[in-house]
């Protein structure tokens, strides 16, 4: 994707006259939007569990789409509804469907086009006064002969972190945290997270709860302002 086209897109969106409401008091309510693939969706990812972690003063809207990559999600004209929702925070997680073998409509290069896509998301989220939060892609539950996670998502996770650093936006390292959790509990316990038997990517309720806890734990450091909207400041991940 050419840098010039990204700039034009950002400028066009920046011309809108909407400004996201900034929570300025203890009683102010906020809106959090989720952007991503099926691992973020409500019933195959961590979306529902994430929403349950927040109290009544936080509304969580899930715009994730199964099968989407950072490229195809945007090309599907899915960004306007997010901007129209006027969120205060937007979590952005892509990677699984950006990998080779997904076809030209979805694939991205972690060294170039994937970074360009993330930068475009960040620019458009910032254009409405919202805070973008980049989330590295949750790992698949594939283990090697030593019962350690074997990941192929490393280049996209590293690119996500570098873009967040370069643009000075909050970063949630879900890729690293999910690998650490699965390596700790091992293959047998990790299979209890499967959406269905043999599905090493998506999550049932237990898996979604565990991943949401990792995201929340990271957010409390990356975006401390969100902590007061949580039902509880404690995480459930240590109970796994």
C-alpha positions in Angstrom: 0.0 0.0 0.0 1.4 3.4 -1.0 2.1 5.8 1.8 0.4 8.5 -0.2 -2.9 6.7 -0.3 -2.7 6.1 3.4 -2.1 9.8 3.9 -5.1 10.7 1.7 -7.3 8.3 3.6 -6.3 9.7 7.0 -6.8 13.3 5.8 -10.3 12.6 4.5 -11.3 11.1 7.8 -9.6 13.9 9.7 -12.0 16.3 8.0 -14.9 14.9 9.9 -16.2 17.2 12.6 -16.8 14.5 15.2 -14.6 14.4 18.3 -14.6 11.4 20.6 -15.9 12.2 24.1 -13.0 12.2 26.6 -13.9 10.8 30.0 -13.1 13.8 32.3 -14.7 12.9 35.5 -15.1 9.9 37.8 -18.7 9.4 36.6 -18.1 9.7 32.9 -18.9 6.8 30.7 -16.6 5.5 27.9 -16.9 3.4 24.8 -14.4 0.8 23.8 -14.3 -0.6 20.3 -12.7 -3.9 19.3 -11.3 -4.4 15.7 -9.9 -7.8 14.7 -10.5 -11.3 13.4 -12.4 -14.3 14.7 -10.0 -14.6 17.7 -11.5 -11.3 18.9 -15.1 -12.0 17.9 -17.7 -12.6 20.6 -18.2 -16.3 20.4 -15.0 -17.7 19.0 -12.6 -15.3 20.6 -12.1 -13.2 23.7 -14.7 -10.4 22.9 -17.5 -11.5 25.2 -15.2 -12.2 28.2 -13.5 -8.9 27.7 -16.8 -7.1 27.8 -17.8 -8.8 31.0 -14.7 -7.4 32.8 -16.1 -3.9 32.6 -18.7 -2.2 34.7 -21.8 -0.3 33.6 -19.8 2.9 32.8 -18.0 1.2 29.9 -19.6 0.1 26.7 -17.7 -2.4 24.6 -18.6 -2.7 20.9 -17.1 -5.6 19.0 -16.5 -5.0 15.3 -14.3 -8.0 14.8 -14.9 -10.2 11.7 -14.1 -13.9 11.3 -11.7 -14.5 8.5 -10.6 -10.9 8.3 -7.0 -9.7 7.9 -5.8 -6.2 8.5 -6.3 -5.6 4.8 -9.6 -7.3 4.1 -11.3 -5.9 7.2 -10.6 -2.4 6.1 -11.3 -3.1 2.4 -14.7 -4.4 3.5 -15.7 -0.8 4.5 -15.8 -1.7 8.1 -14.1 1.4 9.5 -16.9 3.9 9.1 -19.2 2.2 11.6 -16.4 2.2 14.1 -15.8 5.9 13.7 -19.5 6.6 13.8 -19.7 4.9 17.2 -17.5 7.6 18.5 -15.4 5.4 20.8 -12.9 6.6 23.3 -10.5 3.6 22.9 -10.1 1.2 20.0 -8.2 -2.1 20.3 -6.7 -3.4 17.1 -5.6 -7.0 16.7 -4.8 -8.7 13.4 -2.3 -11.3 12.2 -3.8 -14.8 11.7 -5.3 -14.1 8.3 -2.5 -11.8 7.2 -0.2 -14.8 6.8 0.8 -16.5 3.5 -1.7 -18.9 2.0 -4.7 -16.6 2.8 -4.9 -15.2 -0.7 -4.1 -11.7 -2.2 -7.2 -10.1 -0.7 -6.0 -10.9 2.8 -2.2 -11.5 2.9 0.1 -8.8 4.1 3.9 -8.5 4.5 4.9 -7.9 8.2 7.8 -5.8 6.9 5.7 -3.5 4.8 2.0 -3.7 4.1 1.0 -5.0 7.5 2.7 -2.0 9.1 1.0 0.3 6.7 -2.4 -1.1 7.6 -1.8 -0.6 11.3 -0.6 2.9 10.7 -3.8 3.7 8.8 -5.9 2.3 11.6 -4.0 4.4 14.1 -4.3 7.6 12.0 -8.1 7.2 11.6 -8.8 6.4 15.2 -6.7 9.4 16.3 -8.6 11.6 13.8 -11.8 11.3 15.9 -9.9 12.0 19.2 -9.9 8.3 20.3 -7.0 6.4 21.7 -5.8 3.5 19.5 -4.4 0.4 21.2 -2.4 -2.1 19.1 -2.7 -5.7 20.3 -0.3 -8.4 19.0 -2.1 -11.5 17.6 -3.0 -14.3 20.1 -1.0 -17.4 19.4 -2.3 -20.7 18.0 -2.1 -23.7 20.4 0.4 -25.7 18.4 3.1 -27.4 20.4 6.5 -28.8 19.5 8.1 -32.1 20.7 9.1 -30.3 23.9 5.6 -29.2 24.7 6.4 -25.6 23.9 4.3 -23.4 21.6 5.5 -23.4 18.0 4.4 -20.0 16.6 4.4 -18.7 13.0 3.0 -15.3 14.0 6.2 -13.9 15.4 7.0 -11.5 12.5 3.5 -9.9 12.6 3.6 -9.6 16.4 7.0 -8.0 16.3 5.8 -5.6 13.6 2.8 -4.7 15.7 5.0 -3.8 18.6 7.4 -1.7 16.5 4.5 0.2 15.0 3.1 0.9 18.4 6.5 2.1 19.6 7.1 4.3 16.5 3.7 5.9 16.8 3.8 6.2 20.6 0.5 4.4 21.1 -0.4 1.8 23.8 0.6 -1.8 23.1 -0.8 -5.1 24.4 1.5 -8.0 23.8 -1.1 -10.7 23.7 1.1 -12.9 21.5 3.9 -13.1 24.1 1.5 -13.4 27.0 -0.6 -16.2 25.4 2.6 -18.1 24.5 3.8 -17.8 28.1 0.4 -19.1 29.4 0.2 -22.1 27.1 3.9 -23.0 27.8 3.1 -22.9 31.5 -0.1 -24.9 31.6 1.0 -27.3 28.8 -0.7 -29.0 25.8 -3.4 -31.0 27.7 -4.7 -28.0 29.7 -4.4 -25.8 26.6 -6.7 -28.1 24.6 -9.4 -27.3 27.1 -9.5 -23.9 25.5 -10.5 -25.2 22.0 -13.7 -23.9 20.4 -14.3 -27.4 19.2 -12.2 -30.6 19.1 -9.1 -30.1 17.0 -9.5 -26.3 16.7 -6.2 -24.8 17.8 -7.1 -21.3 17.0 -10.5 -20.3 18.3 -11.7 -20.3 21.9 -14.6 -21.8 23.9 -15.8 -19.8 26.9 -12.9 -21.0 29.1 -10.3 -20.0 26.5 -12.0 -16.7 25.9 -11.9 -15.9 29.6 -8.2 -16.7 29.8 -7.3 -14.6 26.8 -9.4 -11.7 28.0 -7.7 -11.8 31.4 -4.3 -11.5 29.6 -5.6 -8.5 27.7 -6.9 -6.8 30.8 -3.7 -7.5 32.7 -1.7 -5.8 30.0 -4.1 -2.9 29.7 -3.8 -2.0 33.3 -0.1 -1.2 32.6 -0.5 0.1 29.1 -3.6 2.2 29.6 -4.0 2.8 33.4 -6.9 5.2 32.8 -9.1 2.1 31.9 -8.5 0.4 35.3 -11.2 2.4 37.1 -13.8 1.1 34.7 -13.1 -2.6 35.4 -15.4 -4.6 37.7 -12.3 -5.8 39.5 -8.7 -4.8 39.3 -7.6 -8.4 39.8 -6.9 -10.8 36.9 -8.0 -14.5 36.7 -5.0 -15.6 34.8 -3.0 -16.8 37.9 -5.8 -19.3 38.5 -5.1 -21.2 35.3 
